[in-house]
Amino acid sequence: MKIIWSPLAIERASEIAEYIAQDKPSAAENWIDTVFSKVDKLKSSPEIGRTVPEIKNKQFRELIYGNYRIIYRIEIKQISILTIRHGMQILPIDEIMA
């Protein structure tokens, strides 16, 4: 399966990495590498993430990495990475349902 990153997901990953880099640039690089590694596993096992509790639709899932939620949608020929959010942030449903 093909993985497609939304512009929003790329922007969020970048923002988070920049924030982490303020204290420790190597930790930011490690964080990004791990996020991409976790997402890459979706190619062979798209259902490894849990269903997003706010949506309760098996098509919308999330991987948890540390304090972050990597929200994605399983589609027929691809997996769309929709956003990355801190676990303490409210997930605006309209942000991922567009």
PEVEN-V270313 format. One line per field, one symbol per residue. burial: 1 if it has 24 or more other C-alpha atoms within 12 Angstrom, else 0. A space follows every 50 residues. Layout:
burial->???
//
This chain:
burial->00111000110110011000000000000011001101100100010011 110000001111110001111111000011111110000010000100
//
